[in-house]
Amino acid sequence: MNTFANIIPAPTKLEYTSESLKLENISTFYTAEPFTGFAPAVQELFKSFSFDITSTAPDSAALAIVHSAMPEEAFSIEISPDKAVIAAGSQAGVFYALECLRQMLFTATIASPKGAVLTCGKLEDAPRFTFRSFHLDSARHFQNIDVIKRMLRMMASCRLNTFHWHLVDSQGWRLQLKTTAGLENRYTKTPGYYTADDIKEVVEFAAKHHISVIPEIDFPGHSRGTLNYFPQYACCNAAENPGEICLGNPASKEFVKNILAEVMELFPQSKYIHIGGDEANTANWEKCPLCRKAMQENSCKDMRELENIFMRDIAQFVIDNNRHPIIWGTCSGQTYQPETTIQAWLDIREPLRVAPNGNKVIYSVHTSLYFDYPQNLSEPWETWMFELSERGVYMTDPYIIWADKVKDCIIGTEACLWTETVPQWRIIPKILPRLHAYSECAWSDPAKKDYQDFHRRKELLEAAGYMDHLINRKA
């Protein structure tokens, strides 16, 4: 068994020989500064395969974790007949190396720990994109903290480093905030909300797995539930269908800013704050005297321009608070400050449109990266969905055919799981079968991608018990 040849996501560079290192000979290890904190993780890793390993001096260690001048998140694993050496330049690099080693140990022990060996050689790895994200909609259907932690563990195993948390929508407001007190108890599908302590627990757990969290508060659309509870911020003619916040009411904008200020306090480490900005219906705005007056005062030719003014002001508020706003790409021709990141989800051409403005782009186009779309049509699905297979996810390339035009603006990718048809008990089954395919889109060199080889590696890891480990491992 070549233990170097069965790793997901596929490494950047790989060389191996016919020699091997016996696992039973890896009984000692050494962790150099600044990686001494990984010692318990090393012992836990080997203990899970029935091997005891103890800390020792560097000269006598069979496994050494050393510091090397490498880019952030990069790492190497070199194995000789008498020693294994992990090198990295950052905590994240060591973390990913150990996850990679975990896969190697699963394949090495597929038959039995007794007599198991690691293939000798050297692996060098670094990510294609610095931004590798997964999105979860907790607004439609609520998920408890344990499920979210399990999801984060799976993300970390695939070397994903960002969790985009969709926390509010028309169907539910999942944050307990002073600004919106009482709103968290209103929902249309499943009950539940997150307290400040819950948020802290998730953020800290994510950080331990080298995952940053992006909270999303979606305005001005997707606001029906919010406006039913706070009707003073809806258009005056929208009592029966208050789907969008009133653009012409100055109090509405202050309401949103107050919410975002409190959200930024809850997520102090979040570099990005997602402010929504898509799928707003203009019908109520068109009939609203305040919106029509604001449109005239701002010399807007239509309500989309007024919406753009509203969202640019909200984005500037986030920028002024030293964060980076993210807005869903609307393909409406509107532009935003260069500091605003555009999440392209509707059209593969969106990066082409915004690149000249200086905006960075997250590639999440639904035809390739929406995990709520069914893997097969026996699953529940909405009328706008179609089948999205594992291979369909795997073949995704954010550059499409325009690498020379978009490679400098695309910072990375994001797979999204919306939950209109996905209650909590279906979250993990929806994520896992396609998550590893997505990981190679986010991490691996596209020139090295090979779906048949990926499928072979995945099947071997399944046979070795690695996928069961991901599902059942305690958070």
C-alpha positions in Angstrom: 0.0 0.0 0.0 1.5 3.3 -1.1 0.5 5.6 1.8 1.6 8.7 -0.1 -0.8 8.0 -3.0 -4.1 8.2 -1.3 -4.4 11.7 0.1 -7.3 14.1 -0.3 -7.0 16.9 -1.3 -4.2 16.0 -3.8 -0.9 17.4 -2.7 1.2 19.8 -4.9 4.3 17.7 -5.1 4.9 14.1 -4.3 7.9 11.8 -4.6 8.2 8.3 -3.1 10.4 5.2 -3.1 10.1 1.5 -2.6 11.3 1.7 1.0 9.1 2.0 4.1 9.1 3.0 7.7 7.5 0.6 10.2 4.8 2.3 12.3 5.8 0.3 15.4 9.2 2.0 15.2 7.6 5.5 15.6 7.5 5.4 19.4 9.0 8.8 20.1 8.4 12.3 18.8 9.8 15.8 19.1 8.0 19.1 18.5 10.1 22.2 18.0 9.2 25.7 18.9 6.7 27.2 18.1 4.8 23.9 17.7 5.1 22.3 21.2 1.3 22.8 21.6 0.8 20.0 19.1 2.2 17.3 21.4 -1.2 16.1 22.7 -2.6 16.0 19.2 0.3 13.8 18.1 -0.2 11.4 20.9 -3.9 11.2 20.4 -3.4 10.6 16.7 -1.2 7.6 17.2 -3.2 6.3 20.1 -6.2 6.1 17.9 -4.3 3.5 15.8 -3.2 1.6 18.9 0.4 3.0 18.9 1.9 4.7 22.0 4.3 7.6 21.3 6.2 9.6 23.8 8.0 13.0 23.7 11.8 12.9 23.5 14.8 14.9 22.5 15.2 15.9 18.9 18.2 13.6 18.2 16.3 10.5 19.3 12.9 11.2 17.9 11.4 9.0 15.2 8.9 11.7 14.3 9.9 15.4 14.4 7.8 18.5 13.8 10.1 21.3 12.9 9.8 25.0 11.9 10.8 25.9 8.3 10.6 29.1 6.3 7.4 28.3 4.3 4.4 30.2 3.1 1.3 30.4 5.4 -0.5 27.0 5.4 2.2 25.2 3.5 3.9 22.0 4.8 6.0 19.0 4.0 6.2 15.4 5.1 9.4 13.5 4.6 9.6 9.8 5.5 12.8 7.7 5.5 13.3 4.2 6.7 14.1 5.4 10.2 12.4 8.8 10.7 9.4 11.0 9.7 9.8 14.8 9.6 7.0 17.3 9.3 8.0 20.8 8.4 5.9 24.0 8.3 6.1 27.7 8.8 2.9 28.2 10.7 0.5 26.5 13.1 -2.0 25.9 10.3 0.7 24.2 8.2 1.4 21.7 11.1 -2.3 21.2 11.6 -2.9 20.3 8.0 0.2 18.1 7.9 -1.2 16.0 10.9 -4.5 15.7 9.1 -2.7 14.5 6.0 -0.7 12.0 8.2 -4.0 10.8 9.7 -5.1 9.8 6.2 -1.8 8.0 5.6 -2.2 6.1 8.9 -5.7 5.0 7.9 -4.5 3.5 4.7 -1.4 2.0 6.3 -3.5 0.2 8.8 -6.3 -0.8 6.5 -5.7 -4.5 7.3 -4.2 -4.3 10.7 -1.9 -2.0 12.8 0.4 -5.0 13.1 3.1 -4.8 10.5 1.8 -1.6 9.1 4.3 0.7 7.3 4.5 4.2 5.8 5.9 4.6 2.3 9.1 6.5 2.2 9.3 9.7 0.2 8.5 13.4 0.4 5.3 15.4 0.1 5.3 19.2 -0.4 2.0 21.0 -0.3 0.4 24.5 -0.3 -3.0 25.7 -1.2 -4.1 27.1 -4.5 -6.4 29.6 -2.9 -6.0 31.4 0.5 -9.8 31.6 0.9 -11.4 28.2 1.1 -14.9 28.4 2.5 -18.0 26.5 3.3 -21.4 28.2 3.9 -24.2 26.9 6.1 -27.7 28.3 6.3 -28.8 28.2 9.9 -31.8 30.5 9.3 -34.2 28.2 7.4 -33.4 25.2 9.6 -31.6 25.5 12.9 -28.6 23.3 13.7 -27.3 22.8 17.2 -23.7 23.5 18.3 -22.7 19.8 18.2 -23.7 19.5 14.5 -21.9 22.7 13.6 -18.7 21.4 15.4 -18.9 18.2 13.5 -19.2 20.1 10.3 -16.2 22.2 11.2 -14.1 19.1 11.9 -15.0 17.8 8.4 -14.1 21.2 6.9 -10.7 21.1 8.7 -10.0 17.6 7.5 -10.4 19.0 3.9 -8.2 22.0 4.7 -11.0 24.5 4.4 -10.3 27.6 6.4 -13.4 29.7 6.4 -17.0 29.2 7.7 -19.6 31.5 6.3 -22.6 31.4 8.7 -25.9 32.5 7.3 -27.7 33.5 10.5 -30.8 35.4 9.5 -33.4 35.2 6.8 -37.2 35.5 6.3 -37.7 32.1 7.9 -35.7 32.7 11.1 -33.5 35.0 13.1 -30.9 32.9 14.9 -29.0 35.6 16.8 -29.9 36.8 20.3 -29.1 40.5 20.1 -30.0 43.4 22.3 -30.9 45.4 19.1 -33.4 42.8 18.0 -34.6 41.4 21.4 -37.4 38.9 20.9 -36.9 38.4 17.2 -34.8 35.2 17.9 -38.0 33.4 19.0 -39.7 33.8 15.6 -39.2 31.2 13.0 -41.2 29.3 10.4 -39.5 25.9 10.2 -37.5 24.8 13.2 -36.9 26.5 16.6 -33.6 27.6 18.0 -31.2 30.5 18.3 -27.6 31.2 19.3 -26.6 33.1 22.4 -23.5 35.1 22.8 -21.9 32.1 24.6 -22.9 29.8 21.7 -21.2 32.2 19.3 -18.1 32.3 21.4 -18.0 28.5 21.6 -18.3 28.1 17.8 -15.8 30.8 17.0 -13.2 29.4 19.5 -13.7 25.8 18.2 -13.3 27.0 14.6 -10.1 28.9 15.5 -8.6 25.7 17.1 -9.2 24.1 13.6 -7.7 27.1 11.8 -11.1 28.2 10.5 -12.3 31.8 10.6 -16.0 32.6 10.9 -17.9 35.1 8.7 -21.3 36.1 10.0 -24.0 37.1 7.5 -26.8 39.5 8.3 -28.9 39.7 5.1 -30.4 43.0 4.0 -32.4 44.7 2.4 -34.2 41.6 1.1 -34.8 38.3 2.8 -36.3 40.4 5.7 -39.9 39.3 5.9 -39.6 37.8 9.4 -37.6 40.7 10.7 -40.1 43.3 9.3 -43.1 41.4 10.7 -41.6 41.9 14.1 -40.3 45.4 13.4 -42.9 46.8 10.9 -41.6 50.4 11.4 -38.7 49.6 9.1 -40.9 48.3 6.3 -42.4 50.4 3.5 -45.6 51.9 4.7 -47.6 50.1 2.0 -46.1 46.7 2.7 -48.1 45.5 5.7 -49.2 42.2 4.0 -45.9 41.4 2.3 -43.0 43.3 4.0 -40.2 41.4 2.2 -37.7 44.3 1.9 -36.5 47.0 4.3 -37.6 50.5 3.4 -34.8 52.3 1.6 -36.3 55.7 2.0 -36.6 55.6 5.8 -33.4 56.9 7.5 -34.3 54.9 10.6 -34.1 51.7 8.6 -30.4 52.3 7.8 -29.7 53.1 11.4 -31.4 49.9 12.4 -29.2 47.9 10.2 -26.1 49.6 11.3 -26.9 49.1 15.0 -27.4 45.4 14.2 -24.1 45.2 12.4 -22.3 47.0 15.2 -23.5 44.4 17.7 -22.6 41.5 15.4 -19.1 42.9 15.0 -18.8 42.8 18.8 -19.9 39.2 18.8 -17.4 38.3 16.1 -14.4 40.4 17.1 -11.9 38.2 15.1 -13.9 38.1 11.9 -12.0 39.9 9.1 -15.1 39.8 6.9 -18.8 40.7 7.6 -21.3 39.5 5.0 -24.2 42.0 4.5 -26.3 40.1 2.0 -27.6 42.4 -0.7 -29.3 40.1 -3.2 -32.7 39.0 -4.4 -34.6 42.1 -3.2 -37.9 42.7 -4.9 -38.5 46.3 -5.9 -42.3 46.1 -6.0 -42.9 47.7 -2.5 -40.2 50.3 -3.1 -41.9 51.4 -6.3 -45.1 52.1 -4.4 -43.5 53.6 -1.3 -43.7 57.4 -1.0 -40.5 57.5 1.1 -38.5 55.3 -1.4 -39.8 57.3 -4.4 -38.8 60.6 -2.7 -35.4 59.2 -1.9 -34.9 58.0 -5.5 -35.7 61.5 -6.7 -33.5 63.2 -4.2 -30.5 61.0 -5.1 -31.2 61.4 -8.9 -31.6 57.7 -9.3 -33.0 56.4 -12.5 -34.6 53.3 -10.8 -34.9 51.6 -7.5 -31.8 49.4 -8.1 -29.7 52.5 -8.0 -31.3 53.5 -4.7 -30.7 50.0 -3.4 -27.1 50.4 -4.4 -26.7 53.7 -2.5 -28.2 52.0 0.6 -25.9 49.0 0.3 -22.8 51.1 -0.4 -23.5 53.1 2.8 -23.9 49.9 4.8 -20.7 48.6 3.2 -18.9 51.8 4.2 -20.0 51.4 7.7 -18.4 48.0 7.9 -15.2 49.4 6.3 -15.1 52.3 8.8 -15.2 49.6 11.5 -12.0 48.1 10.1 -13.7 45.0 8.5 -14.2 43.9 4.9 -17.8 43.8 3.7 -19.0 40.9 1.4 -22.0 41.3 -0.8 -23.8 38.7 -2.9 -23.2 39.4 -6.6 -26.4 40.7 -8.1 -25.4 40.9 -11.8 -27.4 44.1 -11.8 -24.6 46.3 -13.1 -24.1 48.2 -9.8 -20.7 48.8 -8.4 -19.2 48.9 -4.9 -16.1 50.2 -3.1 -12.9 48.3 -4.0 -12.8 47.2 -0.3 -16.1 45.3 -0.8 -15.7 41.6 -1.8 -18.3 40.3 -4.2 -19.6 36.7 -3.8 -20.3 35.5 -7.3 -23.2 32.9 -7.1 -25.6 33.6 -10.0 -23.4 33.9 -13.1 -20.0 32.6 -14.1 -19.4 36.0 -15.7 -19.7 38.0 -12.5 -15.9 38.1 -11.8 -15.4 39.5 -15.3 -17.8 42.3 -14.5 -16.4 43.4 -11.2 -12.7 42.8 -11.7 -12.2 46.2 -13.4 -13.6 47.9 -10.4 -10.9 46.5 -8.1 -13.3 44.2 -6.2 -12.1 40.8 -5.0 -14.3 37.9 -5.7 -15.4 34.7 -4.0 -16.5 32.1 -6.5 -19.7 30.2 -5.4 -21.6 29.8 -8.7 -24.7 27.7 -7.9 -24.5 25.4 -10.8 -21.3 23.9 -9.4 -21.1 24.7 -5.7 -24.6 24.7 -4.1 -24.8 21.6 -2.0 -28.5 21.9 -1.4 -28.9 20.8 -5.0 -29.6 17.0 -4.9 -27.0 14.5 -5.7 -29.8 12.4 -7.1 -33.4 13.2 -7.7 -34.7 10.9 -4.9 -33.8 13.6 -2.5 -36.2 16.5 -1.7 -35.5 19.4 -4.0 -37.0 22.7 -5.1 -38.3 23.6 -8.5 -35.2 25.7 -9.4 -32.7 22.9 -8.5 -31.2 20.3 -10.7 -28.9 17.3 -10.0 -25.4 18.2 -8.9 -23.2 15.1 -8.7 -19.9 14.7 -7.0 -18.2 14.8 -10.4 -20.0 18.0 -11.2 -18.5 19.6 -8.0 -15.1 18.1 -8.8 -14.9 19.6 -12.3 -15.4 23.1 -11.0 -12.7 25.7 -11.9 -13.3 29.3 -10.7 -11.2 30.6 -13.5 -13.5 28.9 -16.1 -11.8 30.0 -19.4 -10.8 33.5 -18.4 -7.8 32.9 -16.1 -5.9 35.8 -17.6 -8.7 38.2 -16.7 -10.0 36.9 -13.3 -7.1 35.2 -11.5 -6.0 38.3 -9.8 -9.5 39.2 -8.5 -10.7 35.7 -7.3 -9.4 35.1 -3.8 -11.0 31.7 -3.5 -14.1 29.5 -3.5 -17.1 28.7 -1.3 -19.5 25.8 -1.4 -22.9 26.6 0.0 -25.5 24.6 1.8 -28.9 26.3 1.9 -31.5 24.5 4.1 -34.9 25.1 2.6 -35.2 21.3 2.2 -32.4 20.3 4.7 -33.4 19.8 8.3 -30.6 19.3 10.9 -30.5 15.5 10.6 -29.7 15.7 6.8 -26.8 18.2 7.2 -23.9 15.8 7.4 -25.2 13.4 4.7 -25.6 16.4 2.4 -22.1 17.7 3.1 -19.8 14.7 3.3 -20.2 13.0 -0.1 -19.2 16.1 -2.0 -17.0 17.9 0.5 -13.8 16.1 -0.6 -14.5 16.7 -4.2 -14.9 20.4 -3.4 -11.6 20.4 -1.4 -9.6 19.7 -4.4 -11.2 22.6 -6.2 -10.2 24.9 -3.3 -6.8 23.5 -2.5 -5.2 21.4 -5.2 -3.3 22.4 -8.4 -5.9 22.1 -11.2 -3.2 20.6 -13.5 -3.0 17.7 -11.1 -6.7 17.1 -10.8 -8.0 13.7 -12.1 -11.5 12.6 -11.2 -10.8 8.9 -11.7 -7.8 9.1 -9.4 -9.8 11.1 -6.9 -12.5 8.5 -6.9 -10.0 5.8 -6.4 -8.4 7.7 -3.4 -11.8 8.4 -1.9 -12.9 4.7 -2.2 -9.7 3.5 -0.5 -10.2 6.0 2.4 -13.8 4.8 2.8 -12.6 1.2 2.9 -10.0 2.1 5.4 -12.6 3.7 7.7 -11.6 7.3 7.3 -15.0 8.5 6.2 -16.7 6.7 9.1 -14.2 8.4 11.4 -15.2 11.8 10.1 -18.9 11.1 10.7 -18.5 9.6 14.1 -15.6 11.5 15.6 -16.6 13.5 18.6 -16.4 17.3 18.0 
